[in-house]
């Protein structure tokens, strides 16, 4: 999973899978879900992210022990 923040557009993209999106649906005002060809969720785009979320803190809890960290 990757989190990508674009400060210029104040948009946060959460990439759940390394597969291309073939369809999108707005699931809430300013939140767009991307789906692959099988209908599986591959990402979320959150507009005006800094107004909706606390971007100063990211926590993880109860993740599998085999995690690859990317700097």
C-alpha positions as CSV (number, residue, x, y, z in Angstrom):
1,X,0.0,0.0,0.0
2,X,1.3,3.5,-0.9
3,X,0.1,6.9,0.4
4,X,0.8,9.7,-2.1
5,X,0.0,13.3,-1.2
6,X,-0.1,16.1,-3.7
7,X,0.2,19.4,-1.8
8,X,-0.7,21.5,-4.9
9,X,-4.1,19.9,-5.3
10,X,-4.4,18.9,-1.6
11,X,-5.3,15.3,-2.7
12,X,-4.3,12.1,-1.0
13,X,-4.2,8.9,-3.0
14,X,-4.1,5.6,-1.2
15,X,-2.9,2.9,-3.6
16,X,-4.0,-0.5,-2.4
17,X,-2.7,-2.6,-5.3
18,X,-0.2,-2.4,-8.1
19,X,-2.9,-3.0,-10.7
20,X,-4.3,-0.5,-13.2
21,X,-7.7,1.1,-12.5
22,X,-10.3,0.6,-15.2
23,X,-13.2,2.3,-13.4
24,X,-14.0,4.8,-10.7
25,X,-16.9,5.7,-8.6
26,X,-17.4,8.7,-6.2
27,X,-18.3,6.9,-2.9
28,X,-18.7,10.1,-0.9
29,X,-18.4,13.8,-1.6
30,X,-14.8,14.2,-2.8
31,X,-13.8,10.6,-2.3
32,X,-13.3,8.5,-5.4
33,X,-12.8,4.7,-5.4
34,X,-10.8,3.1,-8.2
35,X,-11.5,-0.5,-9.3
36,X,-9.6,-3.0,-11.4
37,X,-11.1,-5.1,-14.2
38,X,-12.4,-7.6,-11.7
39,X,-14.2,-4.9,-9.7
40,X,-11.6,-5.1,-6.8
41,X,-10.8,-1.8,-5.1
42,X,-7.2,-0.7,-6.0
43,X,-7.2,2.9,-4.7
44,X,-8.9,5.8,-3.1
45,X,-8.5,9.5,-4.0
46,X,-9.4,11.9,-1.3
47,X,-9.9,15.6,-2.4
48,X,-9.2,18.4,0.1
49,X,-7.4,15.8,2.2
50,X,-5.9,18.3,4.7
51,X,-9.4,19.5,5.6
52,X,-10.7,16.0,6.1
53,X,-7.8,14.2,7.7
54,X,-5.0,14.8,10.2
55,X,-2.1,14.4,7.8
56,X,0.5,15.1,10.5
57,X,0.2,11.6,11.9
58,X,0.1,8.2,10.3
59,X,-0.2,5.1,12.5
60,X,-0.2,1.4,11.7
61,X,-1.5,-1.3,13.9
62,X,-1.6,-5.1,13.7
63,X,0.1,-5.5,10.4
64,X,1.6,-8.7,9.1
65,X,5.1,-9.3,10.2
66,X,6.5,-9.4,6.6
67,X,6.3,-5.8,5.5
68,X,8.6,-4.1,3.0
69,X,9.5,-0.6,4.0
70,X,10.2,1.9,1.2
71,X,12.1,5.0,2.1
